[in-house]
Amino acid sequence: MNETCSLIDFYSQSPDWIKVFWVASVPGFLLGLTAIVLWYRVQMARIRADIVQPAG
């Protein structure tokens, strides 16, 4: 329990830019992960389309 209190104290005493970083890191990670997954799905769809109907 002592460690939890120290983390909360550390966060509350941090400068504002560090708080903004911590708050924005989770949505930023999720946005980046979503972009990677969507890019991968688009690339796989293009590869499947090329296999079914080769260009040329």
Residue pairs with C-beta under 8 A, 6 or more apart in sequence:
11 19
11 22
